[in-house]
Amino acid sequence: MKCEPFYYSGLSDCEMLFKDVIGAMIMDKGTTLSDAAALATYTAIYAGMASQTGMYLPIGRGYQNNTAEPERTTTQVGFTEKVNDPLPMLVGFLDRSYCDYKTLYAIDNHDKDVVLFLKNGKVWHSKNSAGAKIGLRAKISIRKNAPAADNSLENFPIYMDFKYIEDMDNAEVTTLNFSVKELNDAIPVGLNIDLVTAYAAGDVVVNINKRCTLTPFADITDQTSFEVLFTESGSTDLDIDVTAVDKTSAAVGRYTLTVQRNASSVPADLTSGVWIRAVEDDGSNLTYVSAPFLVKV
C-alpha cells in the first residue's frame, strides 16, 4: 500500500452544503457530457432522435443516502483505525406513477452511468483520466413489490449502488446554465401499446394511449413512426419492418400494423416474435416514445 503525499491548501470564501437530489440521469456506460452545464447535452442523451442513450428520472419524492459508515477495526490492544471506505448507495423515489415505474423493470440489475441533479441548479458528476465529464458507474435495482404501507411516497424506489471509489475521488459539482424544470419539460411523453388482435396474416391490431391515461394517441402518421428493436432469442428472421399502418381508427388510438420480414426481397410473415416501439419527433428531439411491445407469433 502506498500513501499519497498531502499538501496543505487554502479554503474558499463561501460555505455551502449539498442540496437535495431531485433528479437522476441514467445513461449507457461510457457516455460523456460534452458540456456538463448545457441543456442540449442532456436532451441529446434522453431525447436524441438518432441515438437515445439514456433517460432522465425525476425523483422529487425524496431520496435516501444509505451509504454505510467507514469500516473501522479495533485491534486486541485497543488501537482503532479506518480500514475501508464503503461505496455510496442512494435510493431515489420516482416522482411519477406505477405505469412509468413498471417500464424500469427492464433496467433492473444493469450497470449504468449516473449523474445527479440537485435542488440548487447544480449537477453532480465525475470525470475520466482524459478530463471528460462522465457519470458515476452504478448498478441500478428496481423493487418489484406491493405498495408501501407506511409511506406511499416511497412506493417507487430506484436503488443506485455505486461501484468505483475513484468516481467519488474525481466527482465534481457543475452549475447548470438552465433550470431543471426545463429538463422535465423536454422529457418525451410516454406511450403505451396494448394488443387488440393477435398477429395474423402479417397484421396486428394495437391501441396506443398516452402513458398512465386513457387518452388515445392519434398522431401516428405512417410506418416511419415505428422502430423494430430486436427479435426473440433464436429468431432467424432478418430485415424486419413495419411496412404499413392502417390509421382508420386513429382517433381512438387504434392502428393496424403490417409487420413483415424481407425474405429474399419478398415480404413474408414473421416466424418469431419481434419487439417494436412507437416514436414521434419534432425534427430535433423525440417528443413521444412508447415502451417496447412484443408482437407475438
Sequence and secondary structure as in RCSB ss.txt:
>XXXX:A:sequence
MKCEPFYYSGLSDCEMLFKDVIGAMIMDKGTTLSDAAALATYTAIYAGMASQTGMYLPIGRGYQNNTAEPERTTT
QVGFTEKVNDPLPMLVGFLDRSYCDYKTLYAIDNHDKDVVLFLKNGKVWHSKNSAGAKIGLRAKISIRKNAPAAD
NSLENFPIYMDFKYIEDMDNAEVTTLNFSVKELNDAIPVGLNIDLVTAYAAGDVVVNINKRCTLTPFADITDQTS
FEVLFTESGSTDLDIDVTAVDKTSAAVGRYTLTVQRNASSVPADLTSGVWIRAVEDDGSNLTYVSAPFLVKV
>XXXX:A:secstr
            S       EEEEEEE TT EESSTT HHHHHHHHHBSS   EEEEE TT EEE     EEEE 
TTS EEEEE    EEEEE SS HHHHHHGGGGTTEEEEEEEEETTSEEEEEE TT  EE EEEEEEE      SS
 GGGSSEEEEEE  HHHHHT EEEE SS HHHHHHHS EEEEEEEEEEEETTEEEEEEEETTS  B     SGGG
EEEEEE TT    SEEEEEEE TTGGGTEEEEEEEEEETTEEEE SS EEEEEEEE SSBEEEEE  EEE  
